[in-house]
């Protein structure tokens, strides 16, 4: 009985640690997205903005992996997003909007699996914007993309 109790306590501690890790990662995601907003507003070097957006995609990948663990019915959708993350940054603005944001290229999944995809799509759009439209209008769009994704994180949490 004592061994069984120890096992249960260990499982609970691992579960709590896992949830805390995901929460810390979401906090990091929001902090990093906010930093990119500040950089775009201050007309920072586009290569710095691009690097930070690529880093944000990798943070999102960690979050999606965690989300899949807790929501296995989302595996197909979120694996697709993780596998597509690098190619996504090379698309046109129109193509990323149509295929990923609107979902035309996405596999079918339960409704709750669609919100987390935004954590990759928005920073990928930022990368595209740094390549094709890093002017006043493009920087304004970068800010909008990241403000929108921060709103998505509140829904996911």
N, C-alpha and C positions, 0 to 999 in steps of 0.2 A: 504494500500500500504506500509506503514511504517513497519507493522508487517511482510509482505511478504519479504521485503528487509532484515529485521533482520534475518529471517529464512534462506534466501539464504546466508548471510554472515556467519551465524553459521555453515551451512553445509560446506561451503568452508573452514572455519577454522578447522573443524573436519577432513576434507579430507587432508588438508595440514599437520596437526598434525600426522595423520595416516601414511602418506608417510614419514615424518621425522622420526617417530618411526621405521619404517622398515629400513630406511637408517642407523640409529644409530645402529640397531641390526645387519645389514650386516657389518658395520664397526667393531662392537664387534666380530662378527664371524671371520672376517679376522685377527683381532688382536689376538684372542685366538688361531686360527689355527697356526699363526706365532709363538706364544709362545710354542706350542707343538713341532713345528719343532726345535726350539732352545733346548728344553728339550731332544728330541731324539738325536740331534747331540752331546749333552754333556753327553750322557749316563746316564740321570737322572733315578731315581727309576721308575721301570715300573708301579708300582701302582699309582704314581703321573701322569704319562703319560696317563694311563687308565682313571683315574678320570677326567682329563682335556678333554679327548676325549668324555667321557660320558656327560660332561657339554656342549661340543660343539654340541652334538646330540640334547640336549634340546634347545639350541639356534637355531639350524636348525629347530626344531619343531615350534618355534615361527615364524620363517621366512616363513615356508611352510603354516602356518595358515594365515599369512598376504597375501601371494601369492594367496591362494585360494579365499580370499575375492575379490581380484582384477581380478581373472581369474576363475570364477565358473565352467567353463568347465573342470577344472583340479581337481575338488573335489574328484572324484573316485580314481584317481591315488595318489593324495597327502594324502588323508585319509588312503589309504592302506599303504603308506610309514610311516605315523605317527603311525598307529596301529602296524606296523611290527618292529618298531625301536628297541625294547628291544630284541625280538627274533633274530633279524638280528645279534646282537653282539655275539650270541652263535653258529653261523654257522661256517663251515670250510671256509678257504680262497677260495677254489674252488667253494663251494656252493654260497657264497655271490657274487662272480664274475659272475657266470652263471645265478643265479636267479634274482639278483638285478642290478648289473652293466650292464650286457648284456641284462637284462630285461625279461628273460624267465618266471619268476613268476609274472610279473607285469600285471595289467589290461590294456586294450587298452585305449589310450588317445590321444588327439591332440599332435603334435610334441612339442609344447611349454611347455608341462607338464612334459617332461622327464628331462630337464636340472636341475630343482630344486631338484629332487630326489637325486642327487649327494651330496647335502649338508648333508644328513644323511648317505649315503652309505660309503663315504670315512672315516669319523670318526668311523663308525661302524667297518670298516676294520682295523683301527688303534687299536681298542679294541681287536679284534681277534688276531692281531699281538702281542700285549703285552702278550697274553695268550699262544701263540704257538711258537713264533719265535722272542723273544726279545734279539737278538744277533746283531752283526754288520750288517748283511744282512737285518734282520728284521727292525732295526732302519733306515736303508737306505730306505727301502720300506715305512716306516711311513712318512719319509720326502717327498718322491715322491707322496704319497697319498694326503698329505696336500697341497703340491705345486699345484697339479692338481686341488684340490677342490677350492683353491683360484682363479685359472684361471676360474673355473666355475662361481664363484660369479661375476666376471666381465661381463660375458655373461648375467647373470640373471638381474643384475642391468640395 
